[in-house]
Amino acid sequence: MDIVLEVTDTFMFDFMYAWMLPAKLHNFPDHVPANASARAFSQWEYKPATKLFSFEPSDAAYMSAWPRDNIFRQSVSLFLIMWIFGLIVYYIFASLSYYFVFDKKTMEHPKFLKNQVYLEIKQANQALPVMALLTFPALVAEVRGYSKLYDTTADGPGLWYDILQFPLFLAFTDCFIYLIHRGLHHPLVYKHLHKPHHKWIMPTPYASHAFHPIDGWAQSVPYHVFPFIFPLQKLAYVGLFVFINFWTIMIHDGEYYANNAVINGAACHSVHHFAFNYNYGQYTTFWDRLGGSYREPDAELFEKEAKMSKKTWEKQVQVMEETLKEVEGEDDREYGAQETTETRKTK
């Protein structure tokens, strides 16, 4: 994350901190030549975050009372990066998925909520800043050198590990997200933390980040724990972070491309949303199969017409209502699909 921090410092935060927290005059000598650069009198020295590329700092980098390596500045910056970057990724890619992938006919499903898209976006907007607040301490520790993140192949275990780190990361996070996710379905926890995400029986891509903030943070913990246990190349870390956000959106887009027995894709995750107690995994079905919580998506979900048929929807409603009594008791959702359908018929 120090690479992302350097980029944002160079193009945004240096100027922001120089304006908000300018260096005091007593930090500089009494007689400063008019054409002198602030960097000549700063104790902070620029060290690129990576050997692969660098950005020469502007004078603004040397003009704040909080230099780039100040822990308070790093904390504020990383919180803002997690929050704002998270919002940007969410809005851009969830919107692209919603407008170009998500089948709008899903909104006629009997269990689609009234004003659901608005409610999903509202929940995500409330969750993301709190999730960023809970996450930034781990990022500060990474930036300050307490993790096992490394820069180039020469700094790490070797070329073999540059390749191995990807399946190792996916296997590690898949395992522990399964355990955390299944734990969030425990009766003592579910109604307090995980129920807000299960409000969406038929989710849209905007539901991807619509969590209770502690729920969303808890399921992200394995991502941030990994580089403190295993080596991870810095750019790979950034790339995997972006991939994770893409994947989260993809499994909520309702487009079931292939009936794959290994990949826990959108079809498997849709089963999780309407059947509750199945398919807790993130990327694969391995841990669900091992833990006895795997439920194979029905074959008709992979046929467009059958997937949107009244028969399929009635089957999903029956499963949902039976399981909901066990998991939640009473259903406090407000559905709006029937009203939408009737309105369309009158037009």
Secondary structure, DSSP 8 states (H G I E B T S, - for coil): -HHHHHHHIIIIIHHHHHHHSB--GGGS-SS--TT--GGGG-S-----S-SS------GGGGSBSS-TT-HHHHHHHHHHIIIIIHHHHHHHHHHHHHHHTS-GGGGGSTT-BTTHHHHHHHHHHHHHHHHHHHHHHHHHHHHTT-S-EESSGGGSS-HHHHHHHHHHHHHHHHHHHHHHHHHHTSHHHIIIIIHHHHT-SS--GGGGG-S-HHHHHHHHHHHHHHHHHS-EEHHHHHHHHHHHHHHHHHTTS-------SSB--HHHHHHHHHHSSS---SSBSHHHHHHT------GGGGSHHHHTSHHHHHHHHHHHHHHHHHHTSS----B-HHHHHHHHHT-
